[in-house]
Amino acid sequence: MAITPPENRLWWNEPIERVEIGWIVVAFLWGLFMFFFMIAWHFIGGQNLSTETYRVTPAAYEEKVAAFAEKYQVDDEMGVPIVRPPAGEDVYLLGRLWEWWPILELKKGQSYRFHLSSVDWQHGFSLQPVNINISVHPGYEQIINFTPTEAGEYGIACNEYCGIGHHLMTGRIRVVE
């Protein structure tokens, strides 16, 4: 119910006020700007992740990660290998119930190609504090480029519900100078 209802019950035939026309024009122009700038952000935005994805069987991917971990293992922590690949090398991470495997040790300022996949369910790869978020599916190997800019410990959390142990599904990346 309006404070002052229109005299004519066919309100859509009433003339539009100048202020309303102004706001309609502003909203329309803002919508156009945002639409075209979404396209521009794709090309000029540094926030876009790679869309490089390959099909892979879960067993074949698990073998790749195991070979990678064996080749570059420097230590282990409670049975989980700590892997230190050379700077610029491809890095493999495996999501499975309920862990991100192995623990990585990377160099600050060096670029790496992360290969991510799952062997069982859909998982979420959330790398904090840099806020990289990807859905990881079995049968698909996703590749993202990552250059750590600060030394310290980065946390990996699963942000797709994957079962009763979901809250325990974490991983770590150590970045050293």
N, C-alpha and C positions, 0 to 999 in steps of 0.2 A: 504494500500500500504506500503510495507516494504522499509526501506532505501536501502537495497541491497537484491533484490528479489532472491530467490534460482535459481540456474542455471537450475535445473530439476524442471519442473512444478509439478511433483508428489512429493511434499514436504514431505509427510509422509514416503517416502522411503529414505529420507536423513538420515544420521547418526546423533545421538543425541550427543550434546556436553557434556563433563564431568561435567561442572558446572550445566547444566540443569538436568542431571541425579542426581547430588547431591541434588538439590532442590526438585526433584520429590521424592527421598527417604526420605528427611526430612519431606515433607508434608504428605507422606504416614505413616511414623512412628508417627507423631504428631496426625494424624487422628485415628490411632489404640490406642494410649495412651488415647485420649479423649473419645473414644468409651468405653474402658474398665474402665476408671475412672468414667464415668457416673454411671456405675453399682456400683462401690465402694462407690461413694458419697451417694448412697441410703442407704448404711449400716453404714457408718462412719460419714455422715453429720448430724449436729445438726439442719440444716435448714429445714428438711423435716417435713411437717405437717402430722398429723394423717389422715388416709384414712377411718376413722370410719364414716359411713353414714347409716342412716335408712330411710325407707319410713314412712311418717306420713301425715295425712290429715292436710290441713291448719287450719281447725277448731280445731282439737285436739291439734295441736301445740300452737295455740293461747290460749287455755285453760291452757296448761302447763305453759306458760309464765305469764299469769294473776295470777295463783295460786302461782307461784314463787315470783312475785312482791308483792302480798298481804302478803305473809308469812314473807318476809324480808324487807319490806318497813320501812325506818327510817325518811323520809321526802319527800317533793315533790317540784318540781321547775316548776312553771307555768303549773300545772296539770300533769306533768310527774313525776312518782314516782322515788325517789332515793332509790336504793335497796342495802343493805349491807349484803351479804350472809356470813356465817361463812367460815373461811379459809379452803380450800380444797373441798368446796362444788361444786356441779354442778351449772353452771350459764347459764341462758337462755336469749337470745336476739332475738328480733323479728324485722324483716325488713318488712316495709309496706310503702305504699305511704304516705308521704315522710319523714319517720323518722326511727331511730333505737331506739327501746323501750325496757326496761326502761334505766335510767341512773344508772350505776353500781358504787359501791364504794368497792374497793378491797384492800387487804393488801399486801404491798411490800414483795417480797420473798416467798409468798405462791402460791402454784399451784392450778389452777382451770381448770375444764373441761367446755369449752364453747360449748353450744348447739346453733346452728344458723339455722334459716329457714326464709322463707318469706311466707306471706299469699296471695300475689297477683301476683307479677311479679318477674322476675329475677332481683336480686340486686347484687351489689358487696360490700363485706365487706373488707374495707381497714383500718387497724388499724395502726395509726401513733403515735409515731415515730418508732415503731418496724418493720414496713413494712411487716405485715401479710396481704395477699390478697387472698380472696376466692370468687368464684361465688356462690351465695346463690339462690337456686331454691325453688319454692313452691312444697310441696310434699316430700321434702327431708330434713332430720335433719342431719346436719353435725356437727361433734364434733372435736374440736381441744383442745390441752392442751396449757395452757398459764400460765407463771410465770412472773409477772411484777418484773423487777429488779430495777426500779427507781420510786421514789415517784413523783407525779405530775398528770397532766391531759393528758390523751391520747384521741386523736380524732378518731372518726369513720366516714368514708365518703363512700358513695356509688360510686363505680367506674364502674358501668355498667349503661348505659343510661336507665332510667326507666320512662321517661315522662317529662312533662312540669315543674314539681317541682323537678327534679333530683338534681339541684344545691343546693337545700335546705335540701337534705336528709343527715343529719349528726346525730351523737350520741356522747356520752362521757363516758369515764371511768375515775373515780378518783382513784388514788392509794395513800394510806396513809401509814405512817410508822407503 
